[in-house]
Amino acid sequence: MSFNTSSRQLSKTDEAPEDVPSQEVTPLDAPAPRDTVQTSEAETPEVSAAEAKAPETEAPEAKTPEAEAPEAKAPEAPETETAEATTDPEPKAPQAKDPEPETPEAEASQTETSQTEASETETPETESPEAEAPDADAPEGEVEAPEQAAAAPDPAVSDADTPTAPRPRRWRRVWGGWREKYPVAARVLAWATTAVALAVVVVALLMPTQADKVRLAAFVRLPVEAIFGAALLIVLPRKPRIAVAAFAGLGLGALTVVNFLDIGFNEYLGRGFNVVLDWSLFSDAQGYLQDTFGKGGALGIAALAVTLVIAVLALTTLSVIRLGNLAARHTETATRTTLVLAIAWVTCAALGVQYAAGIPIASEHTMQALQFKAEQVQRTLQDEAEFAKIAKKDNFANTPPDQLLTGLRGKDMMITFIESYGRSAIEDPVMAPGVDATLTAENKKLTDAGFAAKSGWLTSATYGGSSWLGHSTFMSGLWISNQQRYRTVTAGERLTLPGAFKKTGAWDTVGVMPGVQKAWPEQNFYGIDKLYDSHKLGYKGPKFSWSTMPDQYALTAFERLVHSKKHDKPLMSTIILTSSHQPWAPIPELVPQDQVGDGSIYNAIEKAGKKPADIITDSTKSKQEYGKSIQYSVSSLINYLVKYGNKNTVLIFLGDHQPIARVSGNHASRDVPVSIVAKDPKVLDKIAAWNWADGLQPKQDTPVWKMNAFRDRFLTAYGSTPAP
């Protein structure tokens, strides 16, 4: 405790001992004492640091001898207090007590002085610049270093009587020192941090959900959510403000993550992310990444994705908190700015001002996105109950077996799906030339072998992926557009196309599915008696990215294991080919049929092929390789049919969905080609009313049906009698 301060406090007491002789003890390093005593009661409680550090000591007229020790250390105590004041946001002055006052009056006076000093020397929570300034101007030799002051405590004050002032956190001390040492750099860093925080919030509020809409104009708008948020944070007290800002930042971060998912789903599946149903697809995505990039690559991508999610949540939260605190520190400026922006937003909204078509300056993007997601959740929950009712209605559920498919009795049936075979393959200017030439050449092969074909368009229930939704839509006659519907229909007893053939008792049903790599309970739903998955086809060659084996090998194995065997009944075969599955690198090549063997021949082909990384980021290269994969799959299938088909063979082949948007193009249709091929002209005569195009290539004006309509049209055309 400073003796100067104590002397001023003692002068305020009404009763000072008169029988004690006045003494002054001057420190060795201090100048001679003054004759006057500064004890004016008009002195303000805020004692400047310069006065606190003055080496001159003034004693009251009456004082006890025991006060000599504190007086001798007077120059040290203020220096300790000043050093602490520069680092401690809430320093408290120690209270020094006279150990043995001679009289009760002196004891009372000293106690009163200590209490008064403690109340007057308390500093506010923030640092006072006035308390730090005199340090630089103090004469050399009069001010001790803070470390020295701390190392030499006042012997007259015991540790028990001196309260310990809380030390600030280390990072605050370090930051405070760096800020004082480099003030310009500190200001620039603060401005840059604020600018980044503002940019993060604006981008999060205005981020589109489709990649083709991400452009500068989309982010140079006035988000109404930011205006409302700023107005709220300005008026809130500190603790509620930080809580609200943190909650809003986390919510904004979560919305940003969902926006990224929307962009990805629109890019690959042609639709946004469904927050109720699509979480289950992440396991399939992990499997695809593992098959494409290996276990290490898939693990690295997954770790990167998790890190990015955490980073987005942290960044948006800290950004909103920083902007809220800034608005609270500059309330008047923030209020005026918010009011101006609100007026500008209302004006632009009323006048319908736009940068370009569909990009209004007055934005409600986040509110609209939240409203859409809420409605999507509601629709999804309602759809489950509604679809369960629809799935129970089946026009052919009670049709007797002898009244099903009477026009196809004795025929060997093949329903074959070509992965990602979409309309874009036939019409896109990059892919169409090669694919169209292949279709023309393969159609000539069919004609030369005595086959004929008719082709049309079907609109798939899925896009870019989720092939099983397309398969189930085509074969069940129901619109299976999401995973919930798929689970509902496969858990029931809906009559499928393979199931209809099985129900007649006139066909054996077989499934050849090289893409199935684990247990597949849907086999019973589809009515497939015998399933040949990737483990039962005897393949010993390499995988081609996701595809477990080349299409040519899968068809050759089907011939060896199934079709070439003697059967009491014709076959109804469901075959799902996979070589045209993304990422379309590497792509198999056709080999002589007698060299296919166990697939070992494909080792050299796979090693010589392109890697997924070579094309996955290049849209044009992806289109070119996709077109080549379609050519390979179509050629493999037609070559098989020409070689092993006969007069009783009927082939239905189609695509399950369009390729991803990066290949098919933004806003492409969901149409896929479908063809029926047969040698018996009666088979195609029964569908003449469909007005499909001749050959393997449908025309632009060929009728387009929804994919779920095919089942009932097909069953009706080939002699099935409806019986709901």
C-alpha positions in Angstrom: 0.0 0.0 0.0 1.3 3.4 -0.9 2.3 5.6 2.0 1.3 8.7 0.2 -2.2 7.4 -0.2 -2.2 6.4 3.5 -1.1 9.8 4.5 -3.9 11.4 2.6 -6.4 9.1 4.1 -5.1 9.7 7.6 -5.6 13.4 7.2 -9.3 12.8 6.8 -9.7 11.3 10.3 -11.2 13.5 12.9 -9.0 12.4 15.8 -5.3 12.1 15.4 -3.1 11.4 18.4 -1.6 14.6 19.6 0.9 13.1 22.0 2.9 11.3 19.3 5.8 13.3 18.0 5.8 13.9 14.2 8.5 11.9 12.4 9.5 11.6 8.7 11.6 8.8 7.3 12.8 9.5 3.8 13.9 6.6 1.5 17.5 6.6 0.6 16.7 6.9 -3.1 14.1 9.6 -2.7 14.6 13.4 -2.8 14.2 15.6 0.3 10.6 15.7 1.8 8.4 18.6 1.2 7.3 20.9 4.0 3.7 20.9 3.0 1.3 18.0 3.5 -1.1 17.3 0.6 -4.2 16.2 2.5 -7.0 18.2 0.9 -10.3 16.5 1.2 -11.3 17.9 -2.2 -8.9 15.5 -3.8 -10.7 13.1 -6.1 -10.5 9.4 -5.4 -8.9 8.7 -8.8 -5.2 9.2 -7.9 -3.1 9.5 -11.0 -0.3 7.0 -11.5 2.2 9.8 -11.6 1.2 10.9 -8.1 1.2 7.3 -6.9 4.8 6.9 -8.1 6.2 10.2 -6.7 9.2 9.4 -4.6 8.5 12.2 -2.2 6.7 11.2 1.0 4.5 13.4 3.1 3.7 12.6 6.6 0.8 13.9 8.7 1.5 16.0 11.7 0.7 13.1 14.0 1.5 9.5 13.3 2.7 6.4 15.1 6.2 5.1 15.1 5.1 1.9 13.7 4.1 3.6 10.4 7.8 4.2 9.6 8.3 0.9 7.9 5.4 1.4 5.4 6.7 4.9 4.9 10.2 3.7 4.0 8.8 1.4 1.3 6.5 4.0 -0.2 8.1 4.1 -3.6 7.8 0.4 -4.1 4.1 -0.1 -3.4 2.8 2.2 -6.1 5.1 0.7 -8.6 3.7 -2.8 -7.9 0.2 -1.5 -8.1 0.9 0.2 -11.4 2.6 -2.8 -12.9 -0.4 -5.0 -12.0 -2.8 -2.4 -13.3 -1.4 -2.8 -16.8 -2.2 -6.5 -16.9 -5.0 -7.2 -14.4 -8.4 -6.1 -15.6 -9.7 -6.0 -12.0 -6.8 -5.1 -9.6 -7.5 -4.6 -6.0 -5.2 -2.5 -3.7 -3.9 -4.4 -0.7 -5.0 -3.3 2.6 -2.1 -2.5 5.1 -2.8 -2.5 8.7 -0.8 -1.0 11.6 0.4 -4.0 13.5 0.5 -2.4 16.9 -1.2 1.0 17.2 -0.4 2.8 20.4 -3.9 4.0 21.1 -7.4 2.9 20.3 -7.9 6.1 18.4 -5.0 5.4 16.1 -6.2 1.9 15.5 -9.6 3.1 14.5 -8.1 5.7 12.4 -5.8 3.3 10.6 -8.7 0.8 10.0 -10.9 3.5 8.6 -8.1 4.6 6.4 -7.5 1.1 5.0 -11.2 0.5 4.2 -11.5 3.9 2.5 -8.4 3.3 0.5 -9.6 -0.1 -0.7 -12.9 1.4 -1.9 -11.2 4.3 -3.6 -8.4 2.5 -5.4 -10.6 -0.3 -7.0 -10.2 0.0 -10.8 -13.0 -0.7 -13.4 -13.1 -4.0 -15.3 -11.4 -2.5 -18.3 -7.8 -1.3 -18.3 -7.3 2.4 -17.7 -5.0 4.1 -20.2 -4.4 6.9 -17.7 -2.9 4.3 -15.3 -0.4 3.1 -17.9 0.7 6.4 -19.4 3.1 7.7 -16.7 5.3 4.6 -16.9 7.0 5.9 -20.0 7.5 9.3 -18.5 8.8 8.3 -15.1 12.5 9.4 -14.4 15.0 6.6 -14.8 15.9 5.0 -11.5 12.7 6.0 -9.7 10.6 3.1 -11.1 11.3 -0.5 -10.3 10.6 -3.2 -12.7 7.4 -5.1 -11.9 9.4 -8.3 -11.4 11.6 -6.5 -8.8 8.6 -5.1 -7.0 7.0 -8.5 -6.9 10.2 -10.0 -5.6 10.5 -7.5 -2.7 7.1 -7.4 -0.9 6.5 -5.0 1.9 7.7 -6.6 5.1 5.2 -4.6 7.1 2.3 -6.3 5.4 1.8 -9.9 6.1 0.6 -12.4 3.4 -2.5 -13.2 5.3 -3.6 -9.6 5.3 -2.8 -8.9 1.6 -5.5 -10.1 -0.9 -4.2 -11.7 -4.0 -5.4 -10.0 -7.2 -6.5 -12.4 -9.9 -4.1 -12.7 -12.8 -5.4 -12.5 -16.3 -5.2 -15.5 -18.6 -1.9 -16.1 -20.3 -3.3 -15.6 -23.8 -4.8 -12.2 -22.8 -1.4 -11.1 -21.4 0.4 -12.3 -24.5 -2.2 -10.7 -26.9 -2.2 -7.5 -24.9 1.6 -7.2 -25.1 1.7 -8.0 -28.8 -1.1 -5.5 -29.5 0.9 -2.8 -27.6 4.1 -3.6 -29.4 2.5 -3.7 -32.9 -0.6 -1.5 -32.8 -0.9 -1.1 -36.6 -0.7 -4.8 -37.3 -3.2 -5.4 -34.5 -5.7 -3.0 -36.0 -5.3 -4.5 -39.4 -5.7 -8.0 -38.1 -8.9 -6.9 -36.2 -10.3 -5.3 -39.3 -9.5 -8.4 -41.4 -11.1 -10.7 -38.9 -14.2 -8.7 -38.8 -14.3 -8.6 -42.6 -13.9 -12.4 -42.8 -16.7 -12.9 -40.2 -19.0 -10.6 -42.2 -18.2 -12.5 -45.4 -18.8 -15.9 -43.7 -22.2 -14.8 -42.5 -23.3 -13.3 -45.8 -22.1 -16.3 -47.8 -23.9 -18.7 -45.4 -27.1 -16.7 -45.7 -27.1 -16.4 -49.5 -25.5 -19.7 -50.6 -27.5 -21.3 -53.5 -28.4 -25.0 -53.4 -27.3 -25.8 -57.0 -23.8 -25.5 -58.3 -24.8 -23.7 -61.5 -26.4 -20.9 -59.5 -23.2 -20.1 -57.6 -22.1 -16.8 -59.0 -21.1 -13.4 -57.6 -24.5 -11.8 -58.1 -26.0 -14.4 -55.8 -23.9 -13.0 -52.9 -24.2 -9.3 -53.5 -27.7 -9.0 -52.0 -29.4 -7.8 -48.8 -30.3 -10.8 -46.6 -33.3 -9.9 -44.5 -32.2 -12.5 -41.9 -29.0 -10.5 -41.2 -30.9 -7.3 -40.7 -33.3 -8.9 -38.2 -30.4 -10.6 -36.5 -28.4 -7.4 -36.1 -31.4 -5.6 -34.6 -31.9 -8.3 -32.1 -28.2 -8.5 -31.0 -28.0 -4.8 -30.6 -30.7 -4.6 -27.9 -29.7 -7.7 -25.9 -27.6 -7.6 -22.8 -24.1 -9.2 -22.9 -24.8 -12.7 -21.7 -28.1 -13.2 -23.6 -26.5 -11.7 -26.7 -23.6 -14.2 -26.7 -26.0 -17.1 -26.1 -28.3 -16.0 -28.9 -25.3 -15.3 -31.2 -23.9 -18.8 -30.5 -27.2 -20.5 -31.1 -27.8 -18.5 -34.3 -24.2 -19.3 -35.5 -24.6 -23.0 -34.9 -27.9 -23.0 -36.8 -26.4 -21.0 -39.7 -23.5 -23.5 -39.8 -25.9 -26.5 -39.9 -27.9 -24.8 -42.7 -24.6 -24.3 -44.6 -23.8 -28.0 -44.3 -27.2 -28.9 -45.6 -26.7 -26.4 -48.4 -23.5 -28.2 -49.4 -25.4 -31.5 -49.3 -28.1 -30.0 -51.5 -25.4 -29.0 -54.0 -23.9 -32.5 -54.0 -27.2 -34.3 -54.3 -28.4 -32.0 -57.1 -25.1 -32.6 -58.9 -25.3 -36.4 -58.6 -29.0 -37.3 -58.0 -30.8 -34.4 -59.6 -32.6 -33.4 -56.4 -31.9 -31.8 -53.0 -31.0 -33.6 -49.8 -33.9 -35.0 -47.9 -33.2 -34.5 -44.2 -35.5 -37.3 -43.2 -34.6 -40.1 -45.6 -31.1 -39.6 -47.2 -28.9 -40.2 -44.2 -28.9 -43.9 -45.0 -27.3 -43.1 -48.4 -24.0 -42.2 -46.7 -23.1 -45.8 -46.2 -23.6 -46.4 -49.9 -21.5 -43.4 -50.7 -18.7 -44.7 -48.5 -18.8 -48.0 -50.3 -18.6 -46.2 -53.7 -15.6 -44.2 -52.5 -13.9 -47.3 -51.2 -14.4 -49.2 -54.5 -13.3 -46.1 -56.5 -10.3 -44.8 -54.5 -9.5 -47.7 -52.2 -9.9 -47.9 -48.4 -7.2 -45.3 -47.7 -8.7 -42.8 -50.1 -12.2 -43.4 -48.8 -11.0 -42.9 -45.2 -9.2 -39.8 -46.1 -12.2 -38.3 -47.8 -14.5 -39.2 -44.9 -12.0 -37.6 -42.4 -11.8 -34.5 -44.6 -15.6 -34.2 -44.8 -16.0 -34.5 -41.0 -13.2 -31.9 -40.5 -15.0 -29.5 -42.9 -18.3 -29.9 -41.1 -16.7 -29.1 -37.7 -14.8 -26.1 -39.3 -18.0 -24.7 -40.8 -19.9 -24.9 -37.5 -17.1 -23.3 -35.6 -16.5 -20.6 -38.1 -20.1 -19.5 -38.4 -20.6 -19.5 -34.6 -17.5 -17.4 -34.0 -18.4 -15.1 -36.8 -21.9 -14.3 -35.5 -20.5 -13.8 -31.9 -17.9 -11.4 -33.1 -20.3 -9.3 -35.2 -22.7 -9.2 -32.3 -20.1 -8.0 -29.9 -18.9 -5.4 -32.4 -22.5 -4.1 -32.8 -22.8 -3.9 -29.0 -19.6 -1.9 -28.6 -20.7 0.6 -31.3 -24.4 0.7 -30.7 -25.1 4.0 -32.3 -23.3 3.2 -35.5 -24.7 -0.3 -35.7 -28.3 1.0 -35.1 -28.0 3.5 -37.9 -26.5 1.0 -40.3 -29.2 -1.5 -39.5 -31.9 1.1 -40.0 -30.5 2.2 -43.4 -30.2 -1.5 -44.6 -33.7 -2.2 -43.5 -35.1 0.8 -45.4 -33.1 -0.3 -48.5 -34.4 -3.8 -48.2 -38.0 -2.7 -48.0 -37.6 -0.4 -50.9 -35.9 -3.0 -53.1 -38.5 -5.6 -52.2 -41.4 -3.2 -52.9 -40.0 -2.2 -56.3 -38.8 -5.8 -57.2 -35.3 -4.7 -57.9 -33.2 -7.5 -59.4 -29.6 -8.0 -60.5 -30.8 -10.5 -63.1 -33.8 -12.7 -63.7 -34.5 -14.6 -60.5 -31.8 -12.8 -58.4 -33.6 -10.1 -56.3 -31.5 -7.7 -54.3 -33.9 -8.0 -51.3 -33.2 -11.6 -50.3 -35.2 -14.0 -48.2 -33.1 -17.0 -49.2 -32.5 -18.5 -45.8 -36.1 -18.1 -44.6 -37.3 -19.7 -47.9 -34.8 -22.6 -47.5 -35.9 -23.3 -44.0 -39.6 -23.1 -45.0 -38.9 -25.6 -47.9 -37.1 -28.0 -45.6 -39.9 -27.9 -43.1 -42.4 -28.5 -45.8 -40.3 -31.3 -47.1 -40.2 -33.0 -43.7 -44.0 -32.7 -43.5 -44.5 -34.1 -47.0 -42.1 -37.0 -46.3 -43.9 -38.0 -43.2 -47.3 -37.7 -44.9 -46.1 -39.6 -47.9 -45.3 -42.7 -45.9 -48.9 -43.3 -44.9 -50.3 -42.3 -48.3 -47.9 -44.5 -50.2 -48.8 -47.5 -48.0 -52.4 -47.2 -49.2 -51.4 -46.8 -52.8 -49.1 -49.9 -52.7 -52.1 -52.0 -51.6 -53.9 -51.3 -54.8 -52.8 -53.6 -57.6 -54.8 -54.2 -60.8 -53.3 -57.7 -61.2 -53.0 -58.8 -57.6 -55.8 -61.4 -58.0 -55.4 -62.3 -61.6 -55.4 -66.1 -61.9 -52.1 -67.7 -63.1 -53.6 -69.0 -66.3 -54.7 -65.5 -67.2 -51.2 -63.9 -66.8 -48.8 -63.3 -69.8 -50.6 -65.7 -72.1 -49.0 -63.9 -75.2 -45.5 -64.9 -74.1 -45.8 -68.5 -73.2 -42.8 -70.5 -74.2 -40.5 -67.5 -74.6 -37.1 -67.1 -72.9 -37.4 -63.7 -71.3 -34.6 -61.4 -70.4 -35.0 -58.1 -68.6 -31.7 -56.3 -68.6 -30.8 -53.0 -67.0 -27.8 -51.0 -68.4 -26.4 -48.8 -65.7 -26.8 -45.0 -66.2 -28.1 -45.5 -69.8 -30.0 -42.2 -70.2 -31.4 -40.0 -72.9 -28.4 -37.8 -72.8 -26.2 -40.6 -74.2 -28.3 -40.4 -77.3 -28.8 -36.7 -77.6 -25.8 -34.9 -76.0 -23.5 -33.4 -78.6 -20.4 -34.8 -76.9 -21.6 -38.4 -76.3 -24.3 -38.9 -79.0 -22.0 -39.3 -82.0 -20.3 -42.4 -80.6 -23.4 -43.9 -78.9 -25.6 -43.3 -81.9 -23.1 -44.9 -84.2 -22.9 -47.9 -81.9 -26.7 -48.2 -81.7 -26.9 -48.1 -85.5 -24.2 -50.8 -85.9 -25.7 -53.1 -83.3 -29.2 -52.7 -84.8 -27.7 -53.9 -88.1 -26.3 -56.9 -86.3 -29.7 -57.7 -85.0 -31.4 -57.3 -88.3 -28.8 -59.6 -90.0 -29.4 -62.2 -87.3 -33.2 -62.0 -87.8 -34.1 -59.9 -84.8 -36.2 -56.7 -84.8 -36.6 -54.0 -82.2 -38.8 -51.2 -81.0 -37.8 -48.4 -78.7 -39.3 -45.7 -76.5 -38.7 -43.4 -73.6 -39.4 -43.9 -69.9 -39.1 -41.3 -67.2 -37.1 -42.8 -64.3 -38.0 -42.2 -60.7 -34.4 -41.5 -59.9 -31.5 -39.6 -61.4 -27.7 -39.9 -61.3 -27.8 -42.8 -58.8 -29.9 -45.0 -56.5 -30.4 -47.5 -59.2 -32.5 -49.7 -57.1 -35.3 -47.1 -57.1 -35.4 -47.3 -60.9 -35.4 -51.1 -60.9 -38.2 -51.3 -58.3 -40.3 -48.7 -60.1 -40.0 -50.5 -63.5 -40.8 -53.9 -62.1 -43.5 -53.1 -59.5 -45.5 -50.5 -61.3 -45.2 -48.0 -58.5 -43.4 -44.7 -58.4 -40.5 -45.5 -56.0 -38.7 -42.1 -55.7 -37.2 -42.4 -52.3 -35.8 -44.9 -49.8 -38.8 -44.9 -47.6 -41.1 -45.9 -50.5 -38.5 -48.6 -51.4 -38.6 -50.1 -47.9 -42.4 -50.0 -47.9 -42.9 -51.7 -51.2 -40.2 -54.4 -50.8 -41.7 -55.3 -47.4 -45.0 -56.0 -49.0 -46.3 -58.6 -51.6 -46.7 -56.4 -54.6 -46.7 -58.3 -57.9 -43.6 -57.6 -59.9 -42.8 -58.5 -63.5 -40.5 -61.4 -62.5 -43.1 -62.3 -59.9 -45.8 -62.4 -62.5 -43.8 -64.8 -64.7 -43.2 -66.9 -61.6 -46.9 -66.9 -60.6 -47.9 -68.5 -63.8 -45.8 -71.5 -63.0 -44.6 -71.5 -66.7 -41.2 -70.0 -66.1 -38.2 -70.4 -63.9 -37.0 -67.1 -62.6 -33.2 -66.3 -62.4 -31.3 -63.2 -61.3 -27.8 -62.3 -62.5 -26.6 -59.3 -60.4 -22.8 -58.7 -60.3 -23.4 -55.5 -58.4 -24.9 -57.3 -55.4 -22.0 -58.0 -53.0 -23.9 -58.8 -49.8 -27.1 -60.4 -48.6 -30.0 -59.3 -50.7 -33.4 -59.9 -49.0 -35.3 -58.3 -51.9 -34.8 -61.5 -53.9 -38.1 -62.9 -52.4 -40.0 -59.6 -53.1 -39.0 -59.7 -56.8 -39.9 -63.4 -57.1 -36.5 -64.6 -58.2 -35.9 -68.3 -57.6 -32.2 -68.4 -58.1 -29.8 -65.5 -57.6 -26.3 -65.2 -59.0 -24.5 -62.3 -57.3 -20.9 -61.2 -57.5 -19.7 -64.1 -55.4 -21.4 -66.8 -57.5 -20.3 -65.9 -61.0 -16.8 -67.3 -60.7 -15.0 -64.1 -61.7 -11.2 -64.1 -61.0 -10.3 -60.8 -62.6 -9.9 -57.2 -61.3 -12.6 -54.8 -60.4 -13.2 -51.8 -62.6 -13.7 -49.1 -60.0 -17.2 -49.8 -58.6 -18.1 -52.4 -61.2 -17.2 -55.9 -59.9 -16.7 -57.4 -63.3 -17.1 -56.5 -67.0 -20.5 -56.9 -68.6 -19.2 -59.2 -71.2 -18.0 -61.6 -68.5 -21.3 -61.4 -66.5 -23.3 -62.3 -69.7 -20.8 -65.1 -70.5 -21.1 -66.5 -67.0 -24.9 -66.3 -67.3 -24.7 -68.4 -70.4 -22.3 -70.9 -68.9 -24.1 -71.3 -65.5 -27.7 -70.9 -66.5 -28.8 -70.3 -70.1 -26.9 -73.2 -71.7 -28.3 -75.7 -69.2 -31.3 -77.8 -70.0 -34.5 -76.6 -68.4 -38.0 -78.0 -68.1 -39.4 -74.5 -68.4 -38.4 -71.3 -70.2 -36.3 -68.8 -68.2 -37.3 -65.4 -66.9 -33.9 -63.8 -66.3 -33.3 -60.4 -64.6 -29.8 -59.1 -65.4 -28.3 -55.9 -64.1 -25.1 -54.8 -65.9 -22.6 -52.5 -64.1 -19.7 -51.6 -66.5 -21.3 -48.2 -67.2 -21.4 -47.2 -63.6 -19.5 -44.0 -62.7 -16.7 -43.0 -62.5 -16.2 -44.6 -65.9 -12.6 -45.3 -65.5 -11.1 -47.7 -66.2 -13.5 -49.1 -68.9 -13.3 -52.8 -70.0 -12.7 -53.7 -73.6 -14.4 -56.4 -75.6 -12.3 -59.5 -76.0 -12.8 -62.6 -78.1 -15.6 -64.7 -76.6 -13.4 -67.8 -76.3 -10.8 -65.9 -74.3 -13.1 -64.5 -71.6 -12.4 -67.6 -69.3 -12.4 -66.8 -65.6 -11.8 -63.1 -66.2 -8.0 -63.1 -65.7 -7.6 -61.6 -69.2 -8.9 -58.3 -67.8 -5.9 -57.8 -65.5 -3.9 -56.1 -68.3 -6.9 -54.1 -69.5 -7.6 -52.7 -66.1 -4.0 -51.7 -65.5 -3.7 -50.0 -68.9 -7.0 -48.1 -68.4 -7.5 -44.6 -67.1 -7.8 -43.9 -63.4 -10.8 -42.2 -61.8 -8.6 -39.2 -60.8 -7.8 -38.7 -64.5 -11.4 -37.7 -65.4 -13.5 -37.2 -62.3 -12.9 -33.4 -62.1 -13.2 -32.8 -65.9 -16.8 -32.7 -67.2 -15.8 -33.2 -70.9 -13.6 -36.1 -70.2 -16.3 -37.7 -68.0 -18.8 -37.3 -70.8 -16.4 -38.9 -73.3 -15.6 -41.9 -71.0 -19.3 -42.3 -70.1 -20.2 -42.5 -73.7 -17.6 -45.2 -74.3 -18.9 -47.2 -71.3 -22.4 -47.1 -72.8 -21.1 -48.3 -76.1 -19.3 -51.1 -74.4 -22.4 -52.3 -72.5 -24.7 -52.1 -75.5 -22.3 -54.0 -77.7 -21.7 -56.7 -75.0 -25.4 -57.2 -74.7 -26.2 -57.3 -78.4 -23.2 -59.6 -79.1 -24.5 -62.0 -76.5 -28.0 -61.9 -78.0 -26.8 -62.5 -81.6 -24.6 -65.4 -80.5 -26.9 -67.2 -78.0 -30.4 -66.0 -78.7 -33.0 -68.0 -80.7 -36.4 -67.6 -82.1 -38.0 -67.8 -78.6 -35.7 -65.2 -77.0 -37.3 -61.9 -76.0 -35.0 -59.2 -74.7 -36.2 -56.0 -72.8 -33.4 -53.7 -72.0 -33.3 -50.2 -70.6 -31.4 -47.7 -68.6 -32.2 -47.3 -64.9 -31.5 -43.6 -64.8 -29.6 -40.7 -66.3 -25.9 -40.2 -65.4 -25.0 -37.4 -63.0 -25.7 -33.8 -63.8 -22.0 -33.1 -64.5 -22.4 -35.5 -67.5 -26.0 -35.3 -68.5 -26.1 -31.5 -68.1 -27.9 -29.3 -65.7 -31.7 -29.6 -65.8 -31.6 -32.6 -68.1 -34.7 -34.8 -68.2 -35.0 -38.1 -66.4 -35.8 -40.0 -69.5 -34.1 -43.3 -70.3 -34.4 -45.4 -73.5 -36.1 -48.8 -73.5 -36.2 -51.4 -76.2 -37.9 -54.7 -76.8 -36.0 -57.1 -79.1 -37.4 -60.4 -80.5 -37.2 -62.7 -83.6 -40.9 -63.6 -83.4 -42.8 -60.7 -85.2 -45.9 -61.5 -83.1 -44.1 -60.2 -80.0 -43.6 -56.7 -81.5 -47.0 -56.7 -83.2 -48.7 -56.8 -79.8 -47.1 -53.4 -78.9 -47.7 -51.7 -82.2 -50.2 -49.4 -80.5 -47.5 -48.0 -78.3 -46.1 -46.1 -81.3 -42.5 -46.8 -80.4 -39.7 -46.2 -82.9 -38.3 -49.1 -85.0 -34.7 -50.1 -84.0 -32.6 -49.5 -80.9 -32.8 -45.7 -81.0 -36.0 -43.9 -80.0 -36.8 -40.6 -81.8 -37.3 -37.3 -80.2 -41.0 -37.4 -80.8 -41.4 -41.0 -79.5 -43.9 -41.2 -76.7 -42.6 -40.8 -73.1 -44.2 -42.7 -70.3 -43.5 -42.7 -66.6 -41.5 -45.7 -65.7 -44.0 -47.1 -63.3 -46.6 -47.2 -66.1 -44.7 -49.9 -68.0 -45.7 -52.9 -65.9 -49.4 -52.6 -66.4 -49.1 -51.7 -70.1 -46.8 -54.7 -70.6 -49.0 -57.2 -68.7 -52.1 -56.0 -70.6 -50.4 -56.1 -74.0 -49.3 -59.7 -73.5 -52.6 -61.2 -72.5 -53.0 -60.5 -68.7 -56.4 -59.9 -67.4 -56.7 -57.2 -64.7 -58.2 -58.5 -61.4 -57.8 -55.9 -58.6 
